[in-house]
Amino acid sequence: MTSPEDRSRRSLLTGTASDLDHRLWEVAVGAAGVGVFVWDLESRQLRWDGSLLEIFGLDDATFDGSIDTFFASVHPEDRERVSAALEKAIDALGAYEAEYRINTPAGELRWITARGIVVPGPEGRPAHLLGAAFDSTAERDEDARVTQVLEAMPMAFFSLDREWRFTYANPVAQRLLGAVSLDVVGSVIWELFPAAVGSDFEKAYREAMETQRPVMFEAYYPPPLDDWYEVRAWPTPNGLSVYFLDITERRRLQEELVRSSRVSSLLADITGALNETMEAEEAVAVLAELVAPTLADWCIVTLVEGEGALATSHWRERLRDLATWHGDPARRALVERYAEVRISALSDESFVRRGLESLDPVVLESQAEEAVGVGLQSDEARRVLAELAPESAVAVPLRGRGRTVGLLTAYRSADRPTFGDEDLDVLREVAARAGLALDNARVFAEQRKLSEALQRSLLTDPPEPDHLHVSVRYEPAAEGAEVGGDWYDSFIQEDGATNVVIGDVVGHDTAAATAMGQLRGLLRGIAITTGEGPAEVLRRVDSAMQLLQIETTATVVAARFEQLADQRAEGVVSLRWSSAGHPPPLVAVVRDPDHPAQGVDVAEVGPGSALDVDAHELDQDPDVLLGLDPRSPRHEAVVTLPRGATVLFYTDGLVERRGEDIDAGIERLRRAFADVVGRGLAADLACDAILRELRPDVPEDDVALVMVRLHREDKPRPPEAGPQRTPPGLNPS
């Protein structure tokens, strides 16, 4: 017949995983009078065996398995201390120990001594607290009881006397230390474990003895143990008590997690860096610096240029070593030199050629220096390679869309292990991402060249009327391969007036470029056939856009330089303009103190001057953009300019900055404009100087620029303006 205690003990173990059953039996075996418990930290269920129920004066009916019921039995003055001990053990995934008083239902006050260990679950988090407790009230057979607990504890324990001799080791400790000695008791720890001398073990043990304070640490002991341990040691009057756990597997899992995290971070860094640029040289430079030293000691990234297979005898001419890197800064110049001399030295059977022809990594597990050197037909290349002394190497093809666009060659020295399967998997992933990025950079470069050619083909050279010099510039944005919507135009109407138009179609894609071409053609056609002024031309363009269903919007400034006969005699010109939501033109004038009606022509002064320049915006409230409301009225303004004045038209890519008010950009342009005019720069040079100063290093928008300089008519057209170029039969202003 089964006793209530046996049934209680079996109930305690029922439903517990097999490994927990095993550990519980270790705790319970031979521990007469010692109760055992399991606290499930996830479900919060607390299970006691019959002995523990008897110690607490409870039974199956009065104990509901909750931690609150346990704390209700604990003396109120001891509850906080017991709770702290439990939390400390759970947080540290370590040992639990406590001595406390309880009040039994019969009114007895008893002392309880408890020991336990927190056991992790499959994911390494605290899952269970396993422990034992006994009634230590009478202090009878206390040593025997403690020994029983220690013998049954699932963690290793040993004690040292003040002469560093083992005085006790429980079975778990004997098993873990058995590779050194099956019976450690009586031996001096430093003699039995010489590798501990000078190690973290000795430092921590001596610190505990000297300070009389507990210590906790993790340390590795070399073969024959060859394991990692978590150690807790605390001083006693007789020496040192030590609990320890074999955490080798836990460390391995942690290191694997760290490595996986490091690899994931590396791949994310590579992807982010490659996606930040569309320039092949920048992409591979970033790739090389990320691969070494994380995956290799040093590496070289090679670009394959051109199309087609590498089967011809000229295959070396299509290779360029674009980036190198060594984890040791002192050896980077050596890798750079090797890259400079190796391509011309490659044989048809070389390591690089094999990598280029393969779809998978080509691995040299050992003696890489010799294997790579055989394929080098240059003494210098072999000499530099010998100085780098690679022991293992891998060549990974960088594959784009159906072709090899490059090669990553990575090398490790003899003090690092060869490339394993996990390393190769990571390198394959790196190569796949880099190959696609390089192919994208190639396609982008080709599309960009085509786009710029198309864009510039729509921007014709301006006319050059007598004594009026028109300079134009167009700079594409750095981002994106599509043509943009910025444009300029200049033409002469039948009455001889010179027109300048600058505009910006909303958007940066092929549709914007198409709309730009349509608007440009419409505007110049209407202006030529009607001979109307700027405001009327823009009104007619707006109406035509609606009729032709050109669904876009655009900002435009249309300007017309006019001169009547009396104005020619006075040396002045009228500028008539109308704005459809576009930034206003700027005017710079250097007044001639001897002839106030005339301006100083900077062509007469020449570069290097320091003239007093009045540079300002032409003041007019802009009308609505083209394409919004064809019924909206259009206005124009007129200003009289002296000969020698300079007028600047521009698109907003020159003055807009992210997070900055456009007025600040216009003011910056005004100062730069005044500076180039004040220095007497010719119009073409002035345009270039403005672009150099104001264009961002990585421009986000296109820029169109038109500068019109009104040279004086009482003197010959200056050479810097170039030859006069006008339509036949016209007498332009």
Secondary structure, DSSP 4 states (H G I P E B T S, - for coil): ---HHHHHHHHHHTTS-HHHHHHHHHHHTT-TTEEEEEEETTT-BEEE-HHHHHHTT--TTT--SBHHHHHHHB-TTTHHHHHHHHHHHHHHT-EEEEEEEEE-TTS-EEEEEEEEEEEE-TTSSEEEEEEEEEE-TT-TTHHHHHHHHHHH-SSEEEEEETTSBEEEE-HHHHHHTTTT-S--TTSBHHHH-GGGTTSHHHHHHHHHHHHT--EEEEEEE-TTT-EEEEEEEEEETTEEEEEEEE-HHHHHHHHHHHHHHHHHHHHHHHHHHHHT---HHHHHHHHHHHHTTTT-SEEEEEEE-SSS-S-STTGGGGEEEEEEEESSGGGHHHHHHHHHHHHHHB-TTSHHHHHHH-SS-EEE-S-HHHHHHHTB--HHHHHHHHHH--SEEEEEEEE-SSSEEEEEEEEE-TTSPPP-HHHHHHHHHHHHHHHHHHHHHHHHHHHHHHHHHHHHHTSPPPPB-TTEEEEEEEE--SS-SS--SEEEEEEE-TTS-EEEEEEEES-SSHHHHHHHHHHHHHHHHHHHHH---HHHHHHHHHHHHHHTT----EEEEEEEEE--HHHHHHTEEEEEEEEEBPPPPEEEE-EETTEEEEEP-HHHH-TT-----EEEE-----BPPBTT-TTS----EEEEEETT-EEEEE-GGGT--TTS-HHHHHHHHHHHHHHHHHTT--HHHHHHHHHHHHS-SS-SS-EEEEEEEE--SSSPPPGGG-S-B--TT----
